[in-house]
Amino acid sequence: MTPRENAGRPLRWPGTAHGRVVLLIAMAGAVLLFLATVPLHRGWFDLGVYHGAVRHWTYGGALYDYLVPGTRYGFTYPPFAALCMLPLAVAPWPAAVAVMLLLNTAAAVLIVRGTAGPVTGARGWTPWYAIGLAVCAYALLEPVRDTVSFGQVNLLLLALVLADTRPAARGGRAARWAGAGIGIAAAVKLTPAVFIGWLILTRRRRAAANAVAVALAATAVAAWAAPGASRVYWTDALWRTDRVGSLSYVSNQSWQGVLARLAEPHEPDRLLWLLGAAALTAVWAVRVRRAHAAGNHAAGVALTGVLACLVSPVTWVHHLVWLTPALGVLAAAALRAPAGAPRRRLAVWAVALPVLLSSSLVWLWSADPSGAGGFLGGNLYVWISLGLLCALPAGPSAPRGRGSRGADGAAPPADRPRLPTR
């Protein structure tokens, strides 16, 4: 059997459904055992911030005055996020942990299904088996592990954004309310607002207008319900980076984090950060336009998630779940590449990057990120993000006939207007 024929075989090993169930259960058990014993656990710290701050607020305290006892950490999200978290005010701590675990697990499954599902379907692989294996691998990524053990909201927001981008790409009646999910996500946390830029850049004007309108409406509702908290957030708390921790901490895997570690113990140069962020945004804009012209909706979304990680002033390791769509695009490109060197090269990167993102290598330099080793290893996830921004495959998503739809769910270029080329 040739490599090309072997690559197209359905993923049905072992040969019986019973064998596949047994293998999947065994793999899930091994992953759970690993997660319960090996990685560092964060003790639901961020969930504790949400829980404590919202309870403090509902009992008459100021939302942004709350600090976790013995720390300098408090609530850092917009007031609309606090409104969404109001059920935490009455939920006992064990119930809050259980609900967040269930929500993050469901979000992770939806994310994997949305990114890997179209690829596995196009290959003819057994859907539940392929997705189950992908979920097991996904759970090993450090950003995913940290999001779950911190009790963070990143997976929930990513699932909401990905669900919203598919109708935006399809157009027609499906796109009537496209952008609303991105707007809600941006009102909860500012990072997803970069996807409004993706909507504008790809000329999805109605979806962009929906996203802006929903984000503003949600912010207005928060201002009406909590005028004091809104005033404090937009005029003070938003601009105080000391509330979230040290910019030079190795967990900050953003462009600003690199500059902060180089400048330590001084403040990073803001002009240099701005120039770098502008250059990264320019690269993103060029590559997204090319992906859009090629009909590769998935690549455009993936590049936007990568940009969010790079240009955000603070990108903790758990924020890197926004790289998930890029890892999916890379794996899909490796599977559809012609046999030979191109496929081998893409396959190496498609395997190596998730392994590195599961390795926790950056923490080797947590005490001292100085020197060449600290610069290279302590910023490892930044280099991964930069490589994805510059080199993620963004050509046509698959060979398709007229009238078909690609793995990303978008109509092919022949069935929709192209951006003018110059």
Secondary structure, 3 states (H helix, E strand, C coil): CCHHHHHCCCCCCCCCHHHHHHHHHHHHHHHHHHHHHCCCCCCCHHHHHHHHHHHHHHCCCCHHHCCCCCCCCCCCCCHHHHHHCHHHHCCCHHHHHHHHHHHHHHHHHHHHHHHHHHHHHHHCCCHHHHHHHHHHHHHCCHHHHHHHHHCCCHHHHHHHHHHHHHHHHHCHHHHCCCCHHHHHHHHHCCHHHHHHHHHHHCCCHHHHHHHHHHHHHHHHHHHHHCHHHHHHHHHCHHHCHHHCCCCCCCCCCCHHHHHHHHHCCCCCCHHHHHHHHHHHHHHHHHHHHHHHHCCCHHHHHHHHHHHHHHHCCCCCHHHHHHHHHHHHHHHHHHHHCCCCHHHHHHHHHHHHHHHHHCCCHHHHHCCCCCHHHHHHHCCHHHHHHHHHHHHCCCCCCCCCCCCCCCCCCCCCHHHCCCCCCC
